[in-house]
Amino acid sequence: MIQGTFSLGQDLVQVVVKGNELMFYDVSSGQMTVMEGLKLDMSGVIKAFPDLKDDEEWRKKAINRLKEHMKKISKEMDKLNYVKNELVAFGWNALYFQKCGWRPTKWKDVV
């Protein structure tokens, strides 16, 4: 298990990767969600998957594609790095990551 901590303004989110499972924990509200509970922006999904533009089930199909992509990545750290790169592209700041309950490490300390 590995987790990463990200911030956007005053929002603080922890992303937990456990095998092929991806969970998001909102620190301020105390709510945890799995991939199926993600809030997706239709314009962002269409930008990544143009074929879903006129599909009524665009959200469900986009989440399934994310799940399949996560299964293709073998290491948990690589999965967390993928999520980090996606979040940073939308303005989130990567603060820390933590492996198996060890002491958190700043992202900037790791190349």
C-alpha positions as CSV (number, residue, x, y, z in Angstrom):
1,M,0.0,0.0,0.0
2,I,1.2,3.5,-0.8
3,Q,-0.5,6.8,-0.4
4,G,0.1,10.3,-1.7
5,T,-1.1,13.7,-0.3
6,F,-2.1,16.5,-2.6
7,S,-3.5,20.0,-2.1
8,L,-5.4,22.5,-4.1
9,G,-6.0,25.7,-2.2
10,Q,-7.3,24.6,1.2
11,D,-8.5,21.2,-0.1
12,L,-6.3,18.3,1.0
13,V,-6.7,14.9,-0.6
14,Q,-5.0,11.6,0.0
15,V,-4.8,9.0,-2.8
16,V,-4.3,5.5,-1.6
17,V,-3.1,2.7,-4.0
18,K,-3.5,-0.8,-2.8
19,G,-2.9,-3.3,-5.5
20,N,-5.2,-2.4,-8.4
21,E,-7.5,-0.5,-6.1
22,L,-7.4,3.3,-6.1
23,M,-9.1,5.3,-3.3
24,F,-9.4,9.0,-2.7
25,Y,-9.8,10.4,0.8
26,D,-10.9,14.0,1.3
27,V,-9.3,15.2,4.6
28,S,-11.6,18.2,5.1
29,S,-14.9,16.2,4.8
30,G,-13.6,12.9,6.0
31,Q,-15.1,11.1,3.0
32,M,-13.4,8.3,1.1
33,T,-14.4,7.2,-2.4
34,V,-13.2,4.6,-4.8
35,M,-12.8,5.2,-8.6
36,E,-16.5,4.7,-9.2
37,G,-17.3,7.7,-7.0
38,L,-15.0,10.2,-8.8
39,K,-16.4,13.4,-10.1
40,L,-15.4,13.6,-13.7
41,D,-15.6,16.7,-15.9
42,M,-17.1,15.8,-19.3
43,S,-14.8,18.2,-21.2
44,G,-11.7,16.6,-19.6
45,V,-13.0,13.1,-20.4
46,I,-13.7,14.1,-24.0
47,K,-10.3,15.6,-24.3
48,A,-8.7,12.3,-23.2
49,F,-11.3,10.1,-25.0
50,P,-12.8,11.9,-28.0
51,D,-14.9,8.8,-29.0
52,L,-17.0,9.2,-25.8
53,K,-18.3,12.6,-26.9
54,D,-21.8,11.5,-27.9
55,D,-22.0,8.5,-25.6
56,E,-24.6,8.6,-22.8
57,E,-22.5,6.4,-20.6
58,W,-19.3,8.4,-21.0
59,R,-18.6,8.5,-17.2
60,K,-18.9,4.8,-16.7
61,K,-16.8,4.0,-19.7
62,A,-14.1,6.5,-18.7
63,I,-13.9,5.0,-15.3
64,N,-13.6,1.5,-16.8
65,R,-10.8,2.7,-19.0
66,L,-9.0,4.1,-16.0
67,K,-9.4,0.8,-14.2
68,E,-7.9,-1.1,-17.1
69,H,-5.0,1.4,-17.4
70,M,-4.3,0.9,-13.7
71,K,-4.2,-2.9,-14.1
72,K,-1.6,-2.5,-16.9
73,I,0.8,-0.6,-14.5
74,S,2.6,-3.2,-12.3
75,K,4.1,-1.2,-9.4
76,E,2.1,0.7,-6.9
77,M,4.6,3.6,-7.0
78,D,4.2,3.9,-10.8
79,K,0.4,4.0,-10.3
80,L,0.7,6.8,-7.8
81,N,3.1,8.7,-10.1
82,Y,0.5,8.4,-12.9
83,V,-2.2,9.9,-10.6
84,K,0.3,12.6,-9.4
85,N,1.0,13.6,-13.0
86,E,-2.7,13.8,-13.8
87,L,-3.5,15.9,-10.7
88,V,-0.5,18.2,-11.1
89,A,-1.6,18.9,-14.7
90,F,-4.9,20.3,-13.2
91,G,-3.2,22.6,-10.6
92,W,-2.9,20.2,-7.6
93,N,0.3,20.3,-5.6
94,A,2.0,17.0,-4.7
95,L,3.1,17.2,-1.1
96,Y,4.0,13.8,0.3
97,F,3.9,10.1,-0.4
98,Q,4.1,7.3,2.2
99,K,4.9,3.6,1.7
100,C,3.4,1.0,3.9
101,G,3.0,3.3,6.9
102,W,6.6,4.5,6.9
103,R,7.4,8.1,7.5
104,P,6.0,10.5,4.8
105,T,8.5,11.7,2.1
106,K,8.3,15.0,0.2
107,W,7.7,14.5,-3.5
108,K,10.5,17.1,-4.2
109,D,13.0,14.8,-2.4
110,V,12.5,12.1,-5.0
111,V,13.6,12.4,-8.5
